[in-house]
Amino acid sequence: QVQLVESGGGSVQTGGSLTLSCAHSGSKYESYYMGWFRQAPGKQREGVALIDRVGTTTYEDSAKGRFTISQENHKNTLYLRMNNLKPEDTAIYYCAADFSLTKTAIQALRDPSYFAHWGQGTQVTVSS
């Protein structure tokens, strides 16, 4: 059974930085996409960044230039480095894994329901 465990969330001030980690295990196969999503109170879950098995990255506009997604395959760990954080980045951040490859990267990033495997989330709070 695929397991995803996020860590690294916390509280920072505007302009601060955080690095989220997602340890994944339990799959016999390599994922096609792994992504970071977030959900703010009262809002729908939205995509932030995605990386495919060869390391190609895709970002939503809100993350471009500030966030960096990366992975260390030998450690089965996904990362999200977040710089210049803003109050509107406050949300629970989730990592997700896909093993089906039936959408393009941008389609997958914009459709959280596409992903079948999720972590429990880690809270990020940015104060002004």
ChimeraX commands (.cxc) that place a marker at each C-alpha (Angstrom):
marker #1 position 0.00,0.00,0.00 radius 0.5
marker #1 position 1.34,3.40,-0.99 radius 0.5
marker #1 position 2.11,5.65,1.95 radius 0.5
marker #1 position 2.92,9.36,1.77 radius 0.5
marker #1 position 4.01,11.29,4.85 radius 0.5
marker #1 position 4.53,15.05,4.74 radius 0.5
marker #1 position 6.62,17.08,7.14 radius 0.5
marker #1 position 8.25,20.48,7.40 radius 0.5
marker #1 position 5.26,22.75,7.77 radius 0.5
marker #1 position 5.20,25.56,10.27 radius 0.5
marker #1 position 4.59,29.23,10.91 radius 0.5
marker #1 position 6.67,31.94,9.26 radius 0.5
marker #1 position 6.39,35.63,8.56 radius 0.5
marker #1 position 5.85,37.16,5.16 radius 0.5
marker #1 position 9.00,36.77,3.08 radius 0.5
marker #1 position 10.15,33.69,4.98 radius 0.5
marker #1 position 11.00,30.26,3.64 radius 0.5
marker #1 position 10.08,26.66,4.37 radius 0.5
marker #1 position 10.99,23.31,2.88 radius 0.5
marker #1 position 8.35,20.61,2.89 radius 0.5
marker #1 position 9.24,16.94,2.60 radius 0.5
marker #1 position 7.17,13.95,1.57 radius 0.5
marker #1 position 8.47,10.46,2.29 radius 0.5
marker #1 position 6.83,7.84,0.10 radius 0.5
marker #1 position 6.88,4.07,0.36 radius 0.5
marker #1 position 4.93,0.92,-0.33 radius 0.5
marker #1 position 4.77,0.97,-4.11 radius 0.5
marker #1 position 6.19,-1.77,-6.28 radius 0.5
marker #1 position 6.32,0.65,-9.19 radius 0.5
marker #1 position 7.79,4.06,-9.77 radius 0.5
marker #1 position 5.23,6.84,-9.85 radius 0.5
marker #1 position 4.66,8.86,-13.03 radius 0.5
marker #1 position 3.86,12.11,-11.31 radius 0.5
marker #1 position 4.33,13.35,-7.81 radius 0.5
marker #1 position 2.85,16.65,-6.83 radius 0.5
marker #1 position 2.22,19.19,-4.13 radius 0.5
marker #1 position -1.26,20.54,-3.57 radius 0.5
marker #1 position -2.71,22.88,-0.98 radius 0.5
marker #1 position -6.06,23.65,0.56 radius 0.5
marker #1 position -6.86,26.86,2.38 radius 0.5
marker #1 position -9.86,27.12,4.74 radius 0.5
marker #1 position -13.07,27.37,2.78 radius 0.5
marker #1 position -11.36,26.79,-0.56 radius 0.5
marker #1 position -10.95,23.88,-2.89 radius 0.5
marker #1 position -7.73,21.93,-3.05 radius 0.5
marker #1 position -5.44,23.34,-5.74 radius 0.5
marker #1 position -2.24,22.27,-7.42 radius 0.5
marker #1 position 1.06,23.93,-6.62 radius 0.5
marker #1 position 3.82,21.98,-8.38 radius 0.5
marker #1 position 4.37,18.62,-10.02 radius 0.5
marker #1 position 7.38,16.54,-11.06 radius 0.5
marker #1 position 7.47,13.53,-13.36 radius 0.5
marker #1 position 9.65,10.46,-13.14 radius 0.5
marker #1 position 12.39,11.99,-15.30 radius 0.5
marker #1 position 12.46,15.21,-13.30 radius 0.5
marker #1 position 10.44,17.53,-15.50 radius 0.5
marker #1 position 8.65,20.11,-13.36 radius 0.5
marker #1 position 5.38,21.98,-13.80 radius 0.5
marker #1 position 4.19,24.88,-11.64 radius 0.5
marker #1 position 1.01,26.80,-11.17 radius 0.5
marker #1 position 1.40,30.54,-11.68 radius 0.5
marker #1 position 1.13,31.19,-7.95 radius 0.5
marker #1 position 4.28,29.12,-7.36 radius 0.5
marker #1 position 6.45,30.12,-10.30 radius 0.5
marker #1 position 9.64,31.90,-9.28 radius 0.5
marker #1 position 9.10,31.25,-5.57 radius 0.5
marker #1 position 8.67,27.49,-5.12 radius 0.5
marker #1 position 10.88,24.64,-6.26 radius 0.5
marker #1 position 9.80,21.00,-6.42 radius 0.5
marker #1 position 12.47,18.31,-6.38 radius 0.5
marker #1 position 12.95,14.67,-5.49 radius 0.5
marker #1 position 15.61,12.32,-4.29 radius 0.5
marker #1 position 14.66,8.97,-5.76 radius 0.5
marker #1 position 17.19,6.98,-3.74 radius 0.5
marker #1 position 15.62,8.40,-0.60 radius 0.5
marker #1 position 12.03,8.14,-1.88 radius 0.5
marker #1 position 11.51,11.73,-0.84 radius 0.5
marker #1 position 9.76,14.63,-2.53 radius 0.5
marker #1 position 10.50,18.23,-1.56 radius 0.5
marker #1 position 8.94,21.64,-1.97 radius 0.5
marker #1 position 11.19,24.59,-1.25 radius 0.5
marker #1 position 9.08,27.69,-0.69 radius 0.5
marker #1 position 10.68,31.13,-0.70 radius 0.5
marker #1 position 9.22,34.61,-0.31 radius 0.5
marker #1 position 6.12,33.23,1.35 radius 0.5
marker #1 position 2.96,35.34,1.42 radius 0.5
marker #1 position -0.11,35.21,3.69 radius 0.5
marker #1 position -2.11,33.81,0.77 radius 0.5
marker #1 position 0.17,30.76,0.81 radius 0.5
marker #1 position -1.37,29.76,4.14 radius 0.5
marker #1 position -2.92,26.32,3.70 radius 0.5
marker #1 position -2.56,22.64,4.43 radius 0.5
marker #1 position -0.06,21.26,1.95 radius 0.5
marker #1 position -0.44,17.72,0.64 radius 0.5
marker #1 position 1.74,15.52,-1.51 radius 0.5
marker #1 position 0.19,13.11,-3.98 radius 0.5
marker #1 position 1.35,10.32,-6.26 radius 0.5
marker #1 position 0.06,9.05,-9.60 radius 0.5
marker #1 position 0.73,5.69,-11.18 radius 0.5
marker #1 position -1.63,5.84,-14.15 radius 0.5
marker #1 position -0.30,8.51,-16.55 radius 0.5
marker #1 position -3.59,9.26,-18.24 radius 0.5
marker #1 position -3.25,13.06,-18.17 radius 0.5
marker #1 position -0.60,15.55,-19.16 radius 0.5
marker #1 position 1.33,17.20,-16.36 radius 0.5
marker #1 position -0.64,20.44,-16.42 radius 0.5
marker #1 position -3.93,18.54,-16.63 radius 0.5
marker #1 position -2.92,16.47,-13.61 radius 0.5
marker #1 position -1.80,19.52,-11.65 radius 0.5
marker #1 position -5.17,21.19,-12.22 radius 0.5
marker #1 position -7.22,18.12,-11.31 radius 0.5
marker #1 position -6.56,16.92,-7.74 radius 0.5
marker #1 position -9.17,14.18,-8.18 radius 0.5
marker #1 position -6.81,12.56,-10.68 radius 0.5
marker #1 position -4.48,11.50,-7.87 radius 0.5
marker #1 position -5.39,8.35,-5.95 radius 0.5
marker #1 position -2.68,8.50,-3.28 radius 0.5
marker #1 position -2.37,11.31,-0.73 radius 0.5
marker #1 position -0.54,12.15,2.43 radius 0.5
marker #1 position -2.19,13.50,5.54 radius 0.5
marker #1 position -1.01,17.08,4.97 radius 0.5
marker #1 position 1.17,19.58,6.78 radius 0.5
marker #1 position 0.07,23.05,7.86 radius 0.5
marker #1 position 1.81,26.15,6.55 radius 0.5
marker #1 position 0.89,29.48,8.12 radius 0.5
marker #1 position 2.30,32.77,6.87 radius 0.5
marker #1 position 1.67,35.85,8.96 radius 0.5
marker #1 position 1.90,39.43,7.79 radius 0.5
marker link #1:1,2 radius 0.2
marker link #1:2,3 radius 0.2
marker link #1:3,4 radius 0.2
marker link #1:4,5 radius 0.2
marker link #1:5,6 radius 0.2
marker link #1:6,7 radius 0.2
marker link #1:7,8 radius 0.2
marker link #1:8,9 radius 0.2
marker link #1:9,10 radius 0.2
marker link #1:10,11 radius 0.2
marker link #1:11,12 radius 0.2
marker link #1:12,13 radius 0.2
marker link #1:13,14 radius 0.2
marker link #1:14,15 radius 0.2
marker link #1:15,16 radius 0.2
marker link #1:16,17 radius 0.2
marker link #1:17,18 radius 0.2
marker link #1:18,19 radius 0.2
marker link #1:19,20 radius 0.2
marker link #1:20,21 radius 0.2
marker link #1:21,22 radius 0.2
marker link #1:22,23 radius 0.2
marker link #1:23,24 radius 0.2
marker link #1:24,25 radius 0.2
marker link #1:25,26 radius 0.2
marker link #1:26,27 radius 0.2
marker link #1:27,28 radius 0.2
marker link #1:28,29 radius 0.2
marker link #1:29,30 radius 0.2
marker link #1:30,31 radius 0.2
marker link #1:31,32 radius 0.2
marker link #1:32,33 radius 0.2
marker link #1:33,34 radius 0.2
marker link #1:34,35 radius 0.2
marker link #1:35,36 radius 0.2
marker link #1:36,37 radius 0.2
marker link #1:37,38 radius 0.2
marker link #1:38,39 radius 0.2
marker link #1:39,40 radius 0.2
marker link #1:40,41 radius 0.2
marker link #1:41,42 radius 0.2
marker link #1:42,43 radius 0.2
marker link #1:43,44 radius 0.2
marker link #1:44,45 radius 0.2
marker link #1:45,46 radius 0.2
marker link #1:46,47 radius 0.2
marker link #1:47,48 radius 0.2
marker link #1:48,49 radius 0.2
marker link #1:49,50 radius 0.2
marker link #1:50,51 radius 0.2
marker link #1:51,52 radius 0.2
marker link #1:52,53 radius 0.2
marker link #1:53,54 radius 0.2
marker link #1:54,55 radius 0.2
marker link #1:55,56 radius 0.2
marker link #1:56,57 radius 0.2
marker link #1:57,58 radius 0.2
marker link #1:58,59 radius 0.2
marker link #1:59,60 radius 0.2
marker link #1:60,61 radius 0.2
marker link #1:61,62 radius 0.2
marker link #1:62,63 radius 0.2
marker link #1:63,64 radius 0.2
marker link #1:64,65 radius 0.2
marker link #1:65,66 radius 0.2
marker link #1:66,67 radius 0.2
marker link #1:67,68 radius 0.2
marker link #1:68,69 radius 0.2
marker link #1:69,70 radius 0.2
marker link #1:70,71 radius 0.2
marker link #1:71,72 radius 0.2
marker link #1:72,73 radius 0.2
marker link #1:73,74 radius 0.2
marker link #1:74,75 radius 0.2
marker link #1:75,76 radius 0.2
marker link #1:76,77 radius 0.2
marker link #1:77,78 radius 0.2
marker link #1:78,79 radius 0.2
marker link #1:79,80 radius 0.2
marker link #1:80,81 radius 0.2
marker link #1:81,82 radius 0.2
marker link #1:82,83 radius 0.2
marker link #1:83,84 radius 0.2
marker link #1:84,85 radius 0.2
marker link #1:85,86 radius 0.2
marker link #1:86,87 radius 0.2
marker link #1:87,88 radius 0.2
marker link #1:88,89 radius 0.2
marker link #1:89,90 radius 0.2
marker link #1:90,91 radius 0.2
marker link #1:91,92 radius 0.2
marker link #1:92,93 radius 0.2
marker link #1:93,94 radius 0.2
marker link #1:94,95 radius 0.2
marker link #1:95,96 radius 0.2
marker link #1:96,97 radius 0.2
marker link #1:97,98 radius 0.2
marker link #1:98,99 radius 0.2
marker link #1:99,100 radius 0.2
marker link #1:100,101 radius 0.2
marker link #1:101,102 radius 0.2
marker link #1:102,103 radius 0.2
marker link #1:103,104 radius 0.2
marker link #1:104,105 radius 0.2
marker link #1:105,106 radius 0.2
marker link #1:106,107 radius 0.2
marker link #1:107,108 radius 0.2
marker link #1:108,109 radius 0.2
marker link #1:109,110 radius 0.2
marker link #1:110,111 radius 0.2
marker link #1:111,112 radius 0.2
marker link #1:112,113 radius 0.2
marker link #1:113,114 radius 0.2
marker link #1:114,115 radius 0.2
marker link #1:115,116 radius 0.2
marker link #1:116,117 radius 0.2
marker link #1:117,118 radius 0.2
marker link #1:118,119 radius 0.2
marker link #1:119,120 radius 0.2
marker link #1:120,121 radius 0.2
marker link #1:121,122 radius 0.2
marker link #1:122,123 radius 0.2
marker link #1:123,124 radius 0.2
marker link #1:124,125 radius 0.2
marker link #1:125,126 radius 0.2
marker link #1:126,127 radius 0.2
marker link #1:127,128 radius 0.2
view
